[in-house]
Amino acid sequence: MSFNGNISLMIVSVVVLIAAVVLLPGMLVVNPNESSVLVLFGDYIGTVKHNGFFWVNPFLTRKKISLRARNLNSEPIKVNDKIGNPIMIGIVLVWKVKDTFKAAFEVDDYIHYVEIQSEAAIRKLAGHYPYDNFDDAQSEISLRAGGEEVNHVLEAELTERLERAGIDVIEARISYLAYSSEIAGAMLRRQQATAIIAARKKIVEGAVSMVEMALEMLSEKKLVDLDEEKKAAMVSNLMVVLCSDKDASPVINAGTLHQ
């Protein structure tokens, strides 16, 4: 090979090397459900959301942002409900980036922003509703019994808070709810007492109905002629038997009705 041939080969090699150095930094690969935010010397150019292989200006600064749905399973935090009771509450949030410009430039770290704003939304939600309606009888909605309605309020609050960062809230719901440890025992006894009172109320209502029915049937069939004093004694005995939490012990009267 001649000297001129060697020179030509070297020139071609240098040109190829320069071209590679210039072109390689401009190669861009975007995977499915990912995006690349493009900035040129501080000026936002656009976002590539279509997956595939692209070549862009080598001087562009690129920031990849995932468009996949993500889960945030928050650790239960201690907050006060509407009436001041300390409770432990945690949520599950499903979210994804909707506006890549806001996610990249409106907040410093959009993932950290989601975590902080989710905690703030939990505290606000707990402050609007009581844990249950034992203390707030006027409240029709409580955190424990509110169900989907409370979850919808949580979603609306998170949507409003995360819109600044271009986040789309797919679903949000309460995943953990309990009284704080320092009052959990007292509240459990309170719930048990409430359940007992409710059960006793039903028992008394049923006993009154049964006594009323017994008196009406005796009067209709004229089996026994009862005066007011005997009716009162019969009602008293029936109520004791029907409302007692123990089995009745019958006593056989071997004498007359008045003995």
C-alpha positions as CSV (number, residue, x, y, z in Angstrom):
1,M,0.0,0.0,0.0
2,S,1.4,3.4,-1.0
3,F,2.0,6.3,1.3
4,N,-1.0,8.2,-0.2
5,G,-3.2,5.2,0.5
6,N,-2.2,5.2,4.2
7,I,-2.9,8.9,4.4
8,S,-6.4,8.4,2.9
9,L,-7.1,5.6,5.3
10,M,-6.1,7.7,8.3
11,I,-8.3,10.6,7.1
12,V,-11.3,8.3,6.7
13,S,-10.7,6.9,10.2
14,V,-10.4,10.3,11.7
15,V,-13.7,11.4,10.0
16,V,-15.5,8.3,11.1
17,L,-14.2,8.8,14.7
18,I,-15.3,12.4,14.7
19,A,-18.7,11.5,13.3
20,A,-19.1,8.8,16.0
21,V,-18.1,11.2,18.8
22,V,-20.7,13.7,17.5
23,L,-23.5,11.2,16.7
24,L,-23.3,8.7,19.5
25,P,-24.3,11.2,22.3
26,G,-27.4,12.0,20.2
27,M,-28.7,8.5,20.3
28,L,-31.9,8.1,22.4
29,V,-33.7,4.9,23.4
30,V,-37.1,5.2,25.0
31,N,-38.6,2.1,26.5
32,P,-42.3,1.3,26.8
33,N,-44.1,3.5,29.4
34,E,-41.1,5.7,29.7
35,S,-40.4,9.3,28.5
36,S,-37.5,11.5,28.0
37,V,-37.6,15.3,28.8
38,L,-35.4,17.3,26.4
39,V,-33.8,20.6,27.4
40,L,-31.4,22.7,25.3
41,F,-29.3,25.2,27.2
42,G,-32.0,25.8,29.7
43,D,-34.8,25.9,27.2
44,Y,-37.5,23.1,27.3
45,I,-37.7,21.5,23.9
46,G,-40.3,18.8,24.5
47,T,-40.8,15.3,25.7
48,V,-40.4,12.0,23.8
49,K,-43.1,9.5,24.9
50,H,-43.1,7.1,22.0
51,N,-41.0,4.1,22.6
52,G,-38.2,3.3,20.1
53,F,-34.8,4.5,18.9
54,F,-34.2,8.2,18.1
55,W,-31.4,10.5,17.3
56,V,-31.6,14.0,18.8
57,N,-29.3,17.0,19.1
58,P,-26.2,15.8,21.0
59,F,-26.3,19.0,23.1
60,L,-29.7,18.3,24.5
61,T,-30.0,17.4,28.2
62,R,-32.2,14.4,28.7
63,K,-34.1,13.4,31.8
64,K,-36.0,10.1,31.8
65,I,-39.3,9.9,33.6
66,S,-41.3,6.7,34.0
67,L,-45.0,6.8,33.0
68,R,-45.8,3.5,34.7
69,A,-48.4,3.3,37.5
70,R,-46.8,3.2,40.9
71,N,-47.9,2.2,44.4
72,L,-47.4,4.2,47.6
73,N,-48.2,2.1,50.6
74,S,-47.7,4.6,53.4
75,E,-46.7,3.6,56.9
76,P,-49.5,4.3,59.4
77,I,-49.0,7.6,61.1
78,K,-50.4,9.0,64.3
79,V,-52.9,11.8,63.8
80,N,-55.9,13.3,65.7
81,D,-59.4,12.8,64.3
82,K,-62.1,15.4,64.2
83,I,-62.8,15.2,68.0
84,G,-59.2,14.9,69.0
85,N,-58.8,11.2,69.5
86,P,-55.3,9.9,68.5
87,I,-55.5,7.3,65.8
88,M,-53.2,5.4,63.5
89,I,-54.0,5.7,59.8
90,G,-52.3,4.6,56.5
91,I,-53.3,4.7,52.9
92,V,-52.6,3.0,49.6
93,L,-52.1,5.4,46.6
94,V,-51.9,4.3,43.0
95,W,-50.4,7.1,40.8
96,K,-48.5,7.9,37.6
97,V,-46.9,10.9,35.9
98,K,-49.4,12.6,33.5
99,D,-47.5,15.9,32.8
100,T,-43.8,15.3,32.4
101,F,-43.0,19.1,32.2
102,K,-44.6,19.7,35.7
103,A,-43.0,16.5,37.1
104,A,-39.5,17.6,35.9
105,F,-39.6,21.4,36.5
106,E,-42.5,22.4,38.9
107,V,-41.1,20.4,41.9
108,D,-37.6,19.4,42.9
109,D,-38.3,15.7,43.3
110,Y,-41.8,14.5,42.2
111,I,-41.5,11.2,44.0
112,H,-40.7,12.8,47.4
113,Y,-43.4,15.4,46.7
114,V,-46.0,12.6,46.3
115,E,-44.9,11.1,49.7
116,I,-45.0,14.4,51.6
117,Q,-48.3,15.6,50.1
118,S,-49.9,12.2,50.8
119,E,-49.1,12.5,54.5
120,A,-50.5,16.0,54.5
121,A,-53.7,14.7,52.8
122,I,-54.0,12.0,55.5
123,R,-53.8,14.5,58.3
124,K,-56.4,16.8,56.7
125,L,-58.8,13.9,56.1
126,A,-58.5,12.7,59.7
127,G,-59.2,16.2,60.9
128,H,-62.5,16.3,59.0
129,Y,-64.1,13.1,60.3
130,P,-64.3,11.3,63.6
131,Y,-62.9,7.7,63.9
132,D,-66.5,6.6,64.7
133,N,-69.7,8.4,65.7
134,F,-69.7,7.5,69.4
135,D,-68.7,11.0,70.5
136,D,-70.1,12.8,67.4
137,A,-73.6,11.5,67.1
138,Q,-74.5,14.3,64.6
139,S,-71.8,13.0,62.2
140,E,-73.3,10.7,59.5
141,I,-69.8,9.8,58.1
142,S,-66.9,8.4,60.1
143,L,-63.5,7.1,59.0
144,R,-64.4,3.6,60.2
145,A,-67.8,3.4,58.5
146,G,-67.5,6.0,55.7
147,G,-66.3,3.4,53.2
148,E,-66.1,4.6,49.6
149,E,-67.3,8.1,50.4
150,V,-64.3,8.7,52.6
151,N,-62.0,7.2,49.9
152,H,-63.5,9.5,47.3
153,V,-62.8,12.5,49.5
154,L,-59.2,11.3,49.9
155,E,-58.8,10.9,46.1
156,A,-60.1,14.4,45.5
157,E,-57.8,15.9,48.1
158,L,-54.8,14.1,46.6
159,T,-55.7,15.0,43.1
160,E,-55.8,18.7,44.0
161,R,-52.5,18.5,45.9
162,L,-50.6,16.5,43.3
163,E,-51.8,18.3,40.2
164,R,-49.0,20.8,40.6
165,A,-46.5,18.0,40.0
166,G,-48.4,16.6,37.0
167,I,-49.4,13.5,38.9
168,D,-52.5,11.5,38.0
169,V,-54.2,9.9,41.0
170,I,-55.6,6.5,39.8
171,E,-56.9,5.3,43.2
172,A,-56.5,6.1,46.8
173,R,-58.0,4.4,49.8
174,I,-57.4,3.9,53.6
175,S,-55.4,0.7,54.2
176,Y,-55.0,0.8,57.9
177,L,-57.1,2.4,60.6
178,A,-57.0,1.9,64.4
179,Y,-57.0,3.8,67.6
180,S,-53.6,4.7,68.9
181,S,-52.1,2.3,71.5
182,E,-52.6,4.6,74.5
183,I,-56.4,4.7,74.1
184,A,-57.0,1.4,72.2
185,G,-57.8,-0.6,75.3
186,A,-60.3,2.0,76.6
187,M,-62.0,2.4,73.3
188,L,-62.3,-1.4,72.9
189,R,-64.1,-1.6,76.3
190,R,-66.3,1.3,75.2
191,Q,-67.2,-0.5,71.9
192,Q,-68.0,-3.6,73.9
193,A,-70.2,-1.6,76.3
194,T,-72.0,0.0,73.4
195,A,-72.7,-3.4,71.8
196,I,-74.0,-4.7,75.1
197,I,-76.3,-1.7,75.5
198,A,-77.6,-2.1,72.0
199,A,-78.3,-5.8,72.6
200,R,-80.1,-5.1,75.9
201,K,-82.2,-2.6,74.1
202,K,-83.3,-5.2,71.6
203,I,-84.0,-7.7,74.3
204,V,-86.2,-5.2,76.2
205,E,-88.1,-4.2,73.1
206,G,-88.8,-7.9,72.4
207,A,-89.8,-8.6,76.0
208,V,-92.3,-5.8,76.0
209,S,-93.8,-7.0,72.7
210,M,-94.1,-10.5,74.1
211,V,-95.7,-9.4,77.4
212,E,-98.2,-7.2,75.5
213,M,-99.1,-10.1,73.2
214,A,-99.5,-12.5,76.2
215,L,-101.9,-10.0,78.0
216,E,-103.9,-9.5,74.8
217,M,-104.3,-13.2,74.2
218,L,-105.3,-14.0,77.8
219,S,-107.9,-11.2,77.6
220,E,-109.3,-12.3,74.2
221,K,-109.5,-16.0,75.2
222,K,-110.8,-15.1,78.8
223,L,-108.6,-17.9,80.3
224,V,-107.9,-16.0,83.4
225,D,-109.6,-13.0,84.9
226,L,-106.8,-10.7,85.9
227,D,-107.2,-7.5,87.8
228,E,-104.7,-4.6,87.6
229,E,-102.6,-5.9,90.5
230,K,-102.3,-9.4,89.0
231,K,-101.5,-7.9,85.6
232,A,-98.7,-5.9,87.2
233,A,-97.3,-8.9,89.0
234,M,-97.5,-11.0,85.8
235,V,-95.7,-8.2,83.7
236,S,-93.0,-8.0,86.4
237,N,-92.4,-11.7,86.4
238,L,-92.3,-12.0,82.6
239,M,-90.0,-9.1,82.2
240,V,-87.6,-10.6,84.8
241,V,-87.6,-13.9,83.0
242,L,-87.3,-12.5,79.4
243,C,-84.7,-9.9,80.2
244,S,-82.5,-11.9,82.5
245,D,-79.1,-13.0,81.2
246,K,-79.4,-16.3,83.0
247,D,-81.9,-19.1,82.7
248,A,-85.0,-18.7,84.8
249,S,-85.5,-21.2,87.7
250,P,-89.2,-22.0,87.9
251,V,-91.0,-22.1,91.3
252,I,-94.1,-24.4,91.5
253,N,-96.9,-22.9,93.5
254,A,-98.7,-25.7,95.3
255,G,-101.3,-23.5,96.9
256,T,-103.8,-21.0,95.4
257,L,-103.1,-18.2,93.1
258,H,-103.0,-15.7,96.0
259,Q,-100.5,-17.7,98.1
